[in-house]
């Protein structure tokens, strides 16, 4: 393994090989906003429920950068300090990533080469922006980031992998990886931003009149058929609620992408370990649960993750996934709502287009050059699309 100035890289093939305190000191240090998807408990629930693992094509391969004290004689034998972590997975496919490289894989296979396995730095099945180079407080951030990337690239080369991908990066890490030679890619999502609204009506009053009336109409019609909405958090979330929600999740997953990613056990395990970071919104009609949406709560962001239903009611999806999320964010003074991937229809509901960022290392120089040309043109199109869509946001025009 690569070493630099008493630093070494250790590979974790299970979260059980590192304590929650050690991992979380890097993933969610005090100086950073809390991101629930980076937490040891969230990633462990994915592993222990077999949502992630060899059978799903997501093989845990986290890198831990460790430093041995300069004066080993004054430290306990074998003592090391964790300087940083990369949450990595060996992938045998490109599913569950939301940054699509199927065309790259197809081109590489047609050239007679193996695109898989590849290395993926991301949170499985989670299209939410968050730090990927995880560094605890008190470290030299720039130095550690460079050591982590160098270690990952060296291992990828030694394993003869085609590529290494960092997805849903914060812009500052995206820019750093670009400076270090990785290819830069952009896409877009739709996020809601809290402008210090006191309540939902304050938000509505910021909209153009027609859009405001449309939202009021949609909210009214969504619950017309005797639908009751429940917001559950912490100890309020019971197994019976997950049983109902899992039916919704499976129905949506089977219709959208064929094989749902998360097992039923995942929802139980993640509730045991981090229920205060979960907001489960369920809909009842005539005493039966018919729809629901799963959200995770960060220190400044509400992340909408999964939705499903067993009955169709017009506008109910918008109510549960968008308006209820906005209402919760306002009540709890959260700055943002990230409602997941895709969906230009979110603009009419107060969500605005925002860029998302990924960075890519490709081993073969000729293939890398071809992808670089493609990404340059793609970035231009994405930026132009964001600028165009931003002209159609529903807020009142500033004179």
C-alpha positions as CSV (number, residue, x, y, z in Angstrom):
1,X,0.0,0.0,0.0
2,X,1.2,3.6,-0.7
3,X,3.0,5.3,2.1
4,X,4.1,8.9,2.6
5,X,5.8,10.4,5.6
6,X,4.7,7.7,8.0
7,X,1.2,7.7,6.4
8,X,-0.4,4.5,5.0
9,X,-3.6,3.5,3.4
10,X,-5.7,0.8,4.9
11,X,-8.7,-0.8,3.0
12,X,-11.9,-1.5,4.9
13,X,-14.0,-4.3,3.4
14,X,-16.6,-3.8,6.1
15,X,-17.7,-0.9,8.4
16,X,-17.3,-3.4,11.3
17,X,-13.5,-2.8,10.9
18,X,-13.7,0.7,12.2
19,X,-15.5,2.2,15.1
20,X,-18.5,4.6,14.6
21,X,-16.6,7.3,16.6
22,X,-13.5,7.0,14.3
23,X,-15.6,7.0,11.1
24,X,-17.9,9.8,12.2
25,X,-15.0,12.1,13.3
26,X,-14.1,12.2,9.6
27,X,-17.6,11.9,8.1
28,X,-19.3,14.5,10.2
29,X,-16.7,16.6,12.2
30,X,-17.9,19.4,14.3
31,X,-16.8,22.0,11.8
32,X,-19.0,20.6,9.0
33,X,-22.8,20.5,8.5
34,X,-24.2,17.1,9.5
35,X,-24.9,14.8,6.5
36,X,-26.9,11.7,7.5
37,X,-25.8,9.6,4.5
38,X,-22.1,9.9,5.5
39,X,-22.8,8.5,9.0
40,X,-21.4,5.2,10.1
41,X,-24.9,4.1,11.1
42,X,-26.4,4.7,7.7
43,X,-23.7,2.9,5.8
44,X,-23.6,0.1,8.3
45,X,-27.4,-0.4,7.8
46,X,-26.8,-0.7,4.1
47,X,-24.1,-3.4,4.7
48,X,-25.9,-5.3,7.5
49,X,-29.1,-5.5,5.5
50,X,-27.3,-6.8,2.4
51,X,-28.5,-3.9,0.4
52,X,-24.8,-3.3,-0.2
53,X,-22.3,-6.2,-0.7
54,X,-20.9,-8.6,-3.3
55,X,-24.4,-9.9,-4.1
56,X,-25.6,-6.4,-5.0
57,X,-22.5,-5.4,-7.0
58,X,-21.5,-2.9,-4.4
59,X,-18.4,-4.3,-2.7
60,X,-17.2,-2.2,0.3
61,X,-13.7,-0.9,-0.3
62,X,-13.3,2.2,1.9
63,X,-9.8,3.7,2.2
64,X,-8.5,5.0,5.5
65,X,-5.4,7.2,5.6
66,X,-3.5,6.5,8.8
67,X,-0.5,8.2,10.4
68,X,2.0,6.6,12.8
69,X,3.3,9.0,15.5
70,X,6.7,10.4,14.7
71,X,8.0,9.4,18.1
72,X,6.8,5.7,18.2
73,X,8.6,5.2,21.5
74,X,6.3,7.5,23.3
75,X,3.1,6.0,21.9
76,X,1.3,2.7,22.5
77,X,2.5,-0.1,20.3
78,X,0.5,0.0,17.0
79,X,-1.1,3.4,17.7
80,X,-2.2,5.2,14.7
81,X,-4.2,8.4,13.9
82,X,-6.9,8.5,11.2
83,X,-6.2,11.4,8.9
84,X,-8.9,10.9,6.4
85,X,-11.4,8.4,4.7
86,X,-12.7,7.8,1.2
87,X,-16.0,5.9,1.1
88,X,-15.3,3.6,-1.9
89,X,-17.0,0.7,-3.5
90,X,-15.9,-1.8,-6.2
91,X,-18.7,-1.9,-8.7
92,X,-19.6,-4.6,-11.2
93,X,-22.2,-2.4,-12.9
94,X,-23.4,1.2,-13.1
95,X,-26.7,0.8,-11.3
96,X,-27.8,2.9,-8.3
97,X,-25.4,5.8,-9.0
98,X,-27.6,8.5,-10.7
99,X,-24.6,9.7,-12.7
100,X,-24.8,7.7,-15.9
101,X,-21.8,6.2,-17.6
102,X,-23.5,3.4,-19.5
103,X,-22.4,4.9,-22.8
104,X,-18.8,5.0,-21.6
105,X,-19.0,1.3,-20.6
106,X,-20.6,0.3,-23.9
107,X,-17.9,2.2,-25.9
108,X,-15.1,0.6,-23.9
109,X,-16.6,-2.9,-24.2
110,X,-17.0,-2.4,-28.0
111,X,-13.3,-1.6,-28.0
112,X,-12.6,-5.1,-26.5
113,X,-11.8,-3.9,-23.0
114,X,-13.4,-4.5,-19.6
115,X,-15.0,-1.4,-18.0
116,X,-16.0,-3.4,-14.9
117,X,-15.0,-3.6,-12.2
118,X,-14.6,0.1,-11.6
119,X,-14.2,2.1,-8.4
120,X,-16.9,4.3,-7.1
121,X,-16.6,7.0,-4.4
122,X,-20.2,7.7,-3.5
123,X,-23.1,6.8,-1.2
124,X,-25.0,3.9,-2.7
125,X,-28.5,4.6,-4.1
126,X,-28.3,8.2,-2.9
127,X,-28.2,11.2,-5.3
128,X,-27.4,13.7,-2.7
129,X,-24.5,16.1,-2.6
130,X,-22.0,15.5,0.2
131,X,-18.3,15.5,0.9
132,X,-16.4,12.5,-0.4
133,X,-12.9,13.2,0.9
134,X,-13.7,12.9,4.6
135,X,-11.2,14.6,6.9
136,X,-11.5,15.2,10.7
137,X,-10.9,18.5,12.3
138,X,-7.3,19.4,13.0
139,X,-5.8,17.9,9.9
140,X,-4.1,19.7,6.9
141,X,-7.1,19.4,4.6
142,X,-5.2,20.0,1.3
143,X,-2.4,17.6,2.1
144,X,-4.8,14.8,3.3
145,X,-7.1,15.2,0.3
146,X,-4.1,14.8,-2.1
147,X,-2.8,11.8,-0.2
148,X,-6.3,10.1,-0.3
149,X,-6.6,10.7,-4.0
150,X,-3.1,9.5,-4.7
151,X,-3.7,6.4,-2.7
152,X,-7.0,5.7,-4.5
153,X,-5.5,6.2,-7.9
154,X,-2.4,4.0,-7.1
155,X,-4.7,1.2,-5.9
156,X,-6.9,1.5,-9.0
157,X,-3.8,1.2,-11.2
158,X,-2.5,-1.8,-9.2
159,X,-5.8,-3.5,-9.6
160,X,-5.9,-2.6,-13.3
161,X,-9.3,-0.9,-12.9
162,X,-10.7,1.1,-15.8
163,X,-11.8,4.1,-13.8
164,X,-12.5,5.8,-10.5
165,X,-15.6,8.0,-10.1
166,X,-16.5,10.6,-7.4
167,X,-20.1,11.5,-7.6
168,X,-22.3,14.2,-6.1
169,X,-19.4,16.2,-4.8
170,X,-19.6,19.7,-3.2
171,X,-18.2,22.2,-5.6
172,X,-15.1,22.9,-3.6
173,X,-14.0,19.3,-3.8
174,X,-15.0,19.1,-7.5
175,X,-12.7,22.0,-8.2
176,X,-9.9,20.5,-6.2
177,X,-10.1,17.1,-8.1
178,X,-10.2,19.0,-11.4
179,X,-7.0,20.8,-10.4
180,X,-5.5,17.4,-9.6
181,X,-6.2,16.1,-13.1
182,X,-9.6,14.4,-12.9
183,X,-12.2,14.9,-15.5
184,X,-15.0,17.2,-14.4
185,X,-18.7,16.5,-15.1
186,X,-21.9,18.5,-14.3
187,X,-25.6,17.7,-14.1
188,X,-28.5,19.3,-12.4
189,X,-31.1,18.8,-9.7
190,X,-34.0,20.9,-8.3
191,X,-33.6,22.2,-4.7
192,X,-35.8,24.4,-2.6
193,X,-34.2,27.2,-0.6
194,X,-35.6,28.7,2.6
195,X,-35.6,32.5,2.4
196,X,-36.3,32.8,6.1
197,X,-40.0,32.1,5.7
198,X,-42.1,32.1,8.9
199,X,-44.6,29.6,7.5
200,X,-45.9,28.1,4.3
201,X,-48.0,31.1,3.5
202,X,-44.9,33.3,3.5
203,X,-43.4,31.0,0.9
204,X,-46.6,31.2,-1.2
205,X,-46.6,34.9,-1.0
206,X,-43.2,35.0,-2.6
207,X,-44.6,33.3,-5.7
208,X,-46.3,34.8,-8.7
209,X,-50.1,34.9,-8.3
210,X,-50.9,32.1,-10.8
211,X,-48.3,29.7,-9.3
212,X,-49.6,30.5,-5.8
213,X,-53.1,29.6,-6.8
214,X,-52.0,26.4,-8.6
215,X,-50.2,25.2,-5.4
216,X,-53.2,25.9,-3.2
217,X,-55.5,24.0,-5.6
218,X,-53.1,21.1,-5.8
219,X,-52.8,20.9,-2.0
220,X,-56.6,20.9,-1.6
221,X,-57.2,18.3,-4.2
222,X,-54.5,16.0,-3.0
223,X,-56.3,15.2,0.3
224,X,-59.9,15.5,-1.0
225,X,-60.6,11.7,-0.7
226,X,-60.5,11.5,3.1
227,X,-56.7,11.3,3.1
228,X,-55.0,11.9,6.4
229,X,-51.3,12.7,6.5
230,X,-49.0,11.6,9.3
231,X,-45.4,12.8,9.9
232,X,-43.4,10.3,12.0
233,X,-40.0,10.7,13.5
234,X,-37.9,8.9,16.1
235,X,-39.8,6.5,18.4
236,X,-43.0,7.2,16.5
237,X,-41.8,5.1,13.6
238,X,-42.8,1.5,14.2
239,X,-42.3,-1.8,12.3
240,X,-45.9,-1.6,11.0
241,X,-45.1,1.7,9.4
242,X,-42.1,0.2,7.6
243,X,-44.2,-2.8,6.5
244,X,-46.6,-0.4,4.8
245,X,-43.9,1.8,3.4
246,X,-42.0,-1.1,1.9
247,X,-45.0,-2.1,-0.2
248,X,-45.0,1.4,-1.6
249,X,-41.2,1.3,-2.2
250,X,-41.4,-2.0,-3.9
251,X,-44.2,-1.0,-6.2
252,X,-42.4,2.1,-7.3
253,X,-39.1,0.3,-7.7
254,X,-40.5,-2.5,-9.7
255,X,-42.2,-0.1,-12.1
256,X,-39.2,2.3,-12.4
257,X,-36.1,0.3,-12.5
258,X,-37.0,-3.4,-12.2
259,X,-35.2,-4.3,-9.0
260,X,-35.5,-2.2,-5.9
261,X,-32.1,-1.6,-4.2
262,X,-33.0,-1.6,-0.5
263,X,-34.0,-4.7,1.4
264,X,-36.8,-4.6,4.0
265,X,-34.3,-5.1,6.8
266,X,-32.5,-1.8,5.9
267,X,-35.4,0.3,7.1
268,X,-35.5,-1.5,10.5
269,X,-31.8,-1.3,11.0
270,X,-31.5,2.4,10.1
271,X,-34.4,3.2,12.4
272,X,-32.6,1.4,15.3
273,X,-29.5,3.5,14.8
274,X,-30.6,6.9,13.6
275,X,-34.3,7.3,13.9
276,X,-34.0,11.0,14.9
277,X,-32.5,11.6,11.4
278,X,-35.6,10.1,9.7
279,X,-38.8,11.8,8.7
280,X,-41.4,9.3,7.4
281,X,-44.5,10.8,5.9
282,X,-47.5,8.4,5.5
283,X,-51.0,8.8,4.0
284,X,-54.0,7.0,5.3
285,X,-57.4,6.6,3.7
286,X,-60.2,4.8,5.4
287,X,-57.8,3.4,8.0
288,X,-55.3,2.0,5.5
289,X,-51.9,3.3,4.6
290,X,-51.9,4.1,0.8
291,X,-48.8,6.2,0.2
292,X,-45.6,7.5,1.8
293,X,-42.3,9.3,1.4
294,X,-39.0,8.8,3.3
295,X,-36.8,11.8,4.1
296,X,-33.5,12.1,6.0
297,X,-32.7,15.2,8.0
298,X,-29.3,17.0,8.0
299,X,-28.3,19.9,10.1
300,X,-29.5,22.4,7.3
301,X,-31.1,20.2,4.7
302,X,-34.1,17.8,4.4
303,X,-33.3,15.1,1.9
304,X,-36.2,13.5,0.1
305,X,-35.3,9.9,-0.8
306,X,-38.1,7.5,-1.6
307,X,-41.8,7.7,-2.5
308,X,-44.4,5.1,-3.3
309,X,-48.1,4.4,-3.3
310,X,-50.7,1.7,-3.8
311,X,-53.5,4.0,-4.8
312,X,-53.3,6.9,-7.2
313,X,-54.7,10.3,-6.1
314,X,-54.1,13.3,-8.2
315,X,-51.4,15.7,-6.8
316,X,-50.8,13.4,-3.8
317,X,-47.2,12.9,-4.9
318,X,-46.6,16.6,-5.0
319,X,-48.2,17.1,-1.6
320,X,-46.2,14.4,0.2
321,X,-42.8,14.8,-1.5
322,X,-42.7,18.6,-2.1
323,X,-45.1,20.6,-0.1
324,X,-44.9,18.6,3.1
325,X,-41.1,18.7,2.8
326,X,-41.2,22.5,2.4
327,X,-43.6,22.9,5.3
328,X,-41.3,20.8,7.5
329,X,-38.2,22.7,6.5
330,X,-39.8,26.0,7.3
331,X,-41.1,24.8,10.7
332,X,-37.7,23.4,11.7
333,X,-35.6,26.3,10.1
334,X,-33.8,24.1,7.6
335,X,-32.2,26.0,4.8
336,X,-32.7,23.5,1.9
337,X,-34.9,20.7,0.6
338,X,-33.2,18.3,-1.9
339,X,-36.0,16.3,-3.5
340,X,-33.8,13.8,-5.4
341,X,-32.9,13.3,-9.0
342,X,-34.6,14.6,-12.1
343,X,-38.0,16.3,-12.4
344,X,-38.3,19.7,-14.2
345,X,-41.9,19.7,-12.9
346,X,-40.5,20.7,-9.5
347,X,-39.8,24.2,-10.8
348,X,-43.5,25.0,-10.7
349,X,-43.6,23.9,-7.0
350,X,-40.8,26.3,-5.9
351,X,-37.7,24.2,-6.5
352,X,-34.9,25.8,-8.5
353,X,-32.3,24.3,-10.8
354,X,-28.9,23.8,-9.2
355,X,-25.7,22.1,-10.6
356,X,-24.4,18.8,-9.3
357,X,-20.8,17.8,-9.7
358,X,-18.8,14.6,-10.3
359,X,-15.1,13.9,-11.1
360,X,-13.6,10.9,-13.0
361,X,-10.2,9.3,-13.3
362,X,-9.8,7.1,-16.4
363,X,-6.8,4.9,-16.8
364,X,-6.5,4.7,-20.6
365,X,-5.2,8.0,-22.0
366,X,-6.9,7.7,-25.4
367,X,-10.3,6.8,-23.8
368,X,-9.7,9.6,-21.3
369,X,-9.2,12.1,-24.1
370,X,-12.4,11.1,-25.8
371,X,-14.4,11.3,-22.6
372,X,-12.8,14.7,-21.8
373,X,-14.1,16.1,-25.1
374,X,-17.6,14.8,-24.4
375,X,-17.7,16.3,-20.9
376,X,-16.6,19.7,-22.1
377,X,-19.5,19.9,-24.5
378,X,-21.9,18.3,-21.9
379,X,-20.9,20.9,-19.2
380,X,-21.7,23.7,-21.7
381,X,-25.2,22.2,-22.4
382,X,-25.9,21.7,-18.7
383,X,-25.0,25.3,-17.8
384,X,-27.1,26.6,-20.6
385,X,-30.0,24.5,-19.5
386,X,-29.7,25.7,-15.9
387,X,-29.7,29.3,-17.1
388,X,-32.7,28.7,-19.3
389,X,-34.7,27.0,-16.6
390,X,-33.8,29.7,-14.1
391,X,-35.8,32.1,-16.2
392,X,-38.9,30.1,-15.5
393,X,-38.9,29.9,-11.7
394,X,-42.3,30.8,-10.2
395,X,-41.2,33.6,-7.9
396,X,-42.2,37.2,-8.3
397,X,-40.0,39.2,-10.5
398,X,-37.7,41.6,-8.7
399,X,-38.2,45.1,-10.1
